[in-house]
Amino acid sequence: MLEGLNEQQRNAVLTEGHVLLTACPGSGKTRVLAFKVAYELPKIVDSKKMIVALTFTNRAADEIKKRLVRMDINPSKLWAGTIHSFCLEWILRPYASYLDELKNGFVVADEYKSEELLSILKEEYGLEYWVRITTRRLTDGSFAEPELKYHQLLTEYDDILNENKLIDFDLMLYNAYKLLDILPKIGQTLNNLFHLICVDEYQDTQELQYAILSKIVGVPKSKTLLFLVGDKDQAIYGSLGGVAKTAEEIKVMFGGIEIVEKELSGNYRSTQRVIDYYRNYQTATIDIESLCEHARDNGVITFNKSVHKDDLAEHVAQIIQENIDAGIPEREICVLAPQWWLVIPMGRKLKALLPSVNFDAIGLSPLLKNKENIWFKISRLFLVLPSPKMYLIRSRWAIELVDELDGLNIQILQNVENKPKGFLKVINSISSEENDGLKYLEDCFRILFQKLEVELDTYPTLRLHWEYFFESSRKRLENPEFDYAKDINSFRRLFSHNSGVVVNTCHGIKGEEFHTVIAFGLLHGYIPNWNEDDAENASRKLLYVICSRAKKNLHLISEAGRTTKGRRPYLVTGYLKRTEYQYDIRGG
Ligand SMILES: Nc1ncnc2c1ncn2[C@@H]1O[C@H](COP(=O)(O)OP(=O)(O)OP(=O)(O)O)[C@@H](O)[C@H]1O
C-alpha cells in the first residue's frame, strides 16, 4: 500500500504514536497524510470508530477523500473537513441543548455575512472600511482584538448576532470550546470515537483550535492519536491568530503527550526554476531540490506592473487562452488574488470574456454558498441532475443530509431501509414549473418536505436556515454589481462546473497545485493589509504560498491604476519589488 512514497514519507506514515511532520512546499505532506489515513483505516475494528482529517478548506477535504477512492480505500470511516465543520457536526449540533446561546436553534453566518455586518458597524462608528477588527475569541470568551477601543463595536456586533440567532466562525470555535470545557464528558466521548486526528496545514491553527483539540486528545487515558503536518514558512494566518506551535508546546498543552518530529525533503511539484524563484520569499534558508519529472523544464515566469486595472481582466483572459491553446487543461490553471472582493469581479469578467471556458470561481454562484446551511446542501441535489457521473457525489450528499436531519431529530422515511437512496429517489421525482431559480427551489423544497411528511414550521432551525438562505441569495441576485441570471437553467449551469479554471483567493487554494498560476492584486495595502502586524513578513509568506502552487508557469501582476480613497496609488508589494529576477517577457 505504501508504494508511491519515498523512504522519508513511508517512515512518517509508519511512525507510531503522535507525529508532527514539517516540510517544504510540494514535499508530499498532504500525500503522506492521505496515506496515513489509508494505512490506519483498515486497523479500525470497532465499527463505531472513526478517523478525522482536519483541512483548511472544504476543497482540501474533498481532495483527501478522492485520493483514498483512487487508492481503492473506502472512506466511509473517515470524516474530513474544516475545523469549523468539525465543531459544528461533532460538538455544536449534538450538544447544542447544553448551551443557552444555542439551544433554541442557530444559523452559521459565513465570512461574507460577518464582514458585511462589521462594515455596517464600522461605518456607524466612523471607522474606515479597511480598519481591521478581529472577531476572534480567547478561551475565556473575551475578544482577542488587542485594541480596546473596538470592543464596544464588537459587543454590538455580538448583540446583532445573538438577536438573529447567528453564530460566526469565531463563535463556532468558542462555543465548541466552551461545551468541551464545561462538559468534559464530550471530549472523553470523542476521544473514544476517534482513532486518529490528522491536521493538515497545522501552522495556521489558532490558539482556540489547539485548545479544542487538546480537550479531545489530552483527556486522561487518551487513545486518540494526533498527526500534524505543515510548514512554518507557509503560515499565512498569523494575523488571524494562526500559530505553528512546537512539539514541546503541544506536549504541554495536550496533557504531556509525546510527539515524534519528522521531516521531508525535496519537491515533487515544481520546476527547479519555480522553486529557485520562490526561495526569494523563504524565511529559513533551506535548499529545495525538484524531484519531479519536469524538474529541468523552463516554463514561464513573468511579472507585470504596467497593465492598468481596467485592462486587467482582458490581460488575464489572454494568458488563460494562451495556456488552453498550449494544451493545458482548464483545471490546471488558477487565477488568484489576496482578497475575495478582488476575486469575485474578476471571475465574472473572465466568464464573460471567455464564454466557452469552464470556471470554478468563488462568487459565481447566485446562491448563498454556505456549506453549513442545510438548504444550500439540499439545493445542490435539485440543481445537479442525476447522471452516472454524478451518482457517487450525489449519494454522498444524500448520506450527509440524512445524517444532518437525523441530528436535528427530523425522522424521515421511517420504513425505508436505505434512507439516503430513498431520499434521492424522492428528490429525483420532484420538479416545478417555475422558471425563476429561487422560486423553483422554494417550490421543490416545499414539495420535498410534504412528501417526507415533515412539517417545516415545527423545526425552528430549519426555518432559520431557510430565511437566511433565501434572504442572502435574494440579496446577491438583486445586487446590480453581480448581474446574475435568475432563471433555473442558469443556476444549474453554474453548479455543473465543478471543474474548470480556478479563480480564488490565495487563502482559498492552500495546499493545491496548478500548472499555471496567475496572481494579481500584488500591491502593498492588499498584500499585506495596511494595518497587519508584521506586515512585511506576512506579505513574504503569502508570496511564498502563491508562487509555490505553480508547477511550471507563474504570472505575477501588480496592476496599475488602483488608488486608495484618498487617491494614493497602490504600489507593488515590498518583497516583490525588491526581488531582483530576470523575468520572461510574455510571448517572447
Ligand atoms: N513520493 C512521491 N512520488 C511522486 N509524487 C509525489 C510523491 N510525493 C508527493 N508527490 C506529488 O507531489 C505533489 C505535492 O504533494 P503534496 O501536495 O502532498 O505536497 P505538500 O507538501 O502537502 O505541499 P504544500 O505544502 O505546498 O501544500 C503532489 O502532486 C503529489 O502527488
Residues whose N, C-alpha, C, O or C-beta is under 5 A from the ligand:
A	BS01	LIG	G4 L5 N6 C24 P25 G26 S27 G28 K29 T30 R31 Y268 R269 G511 E512 S548
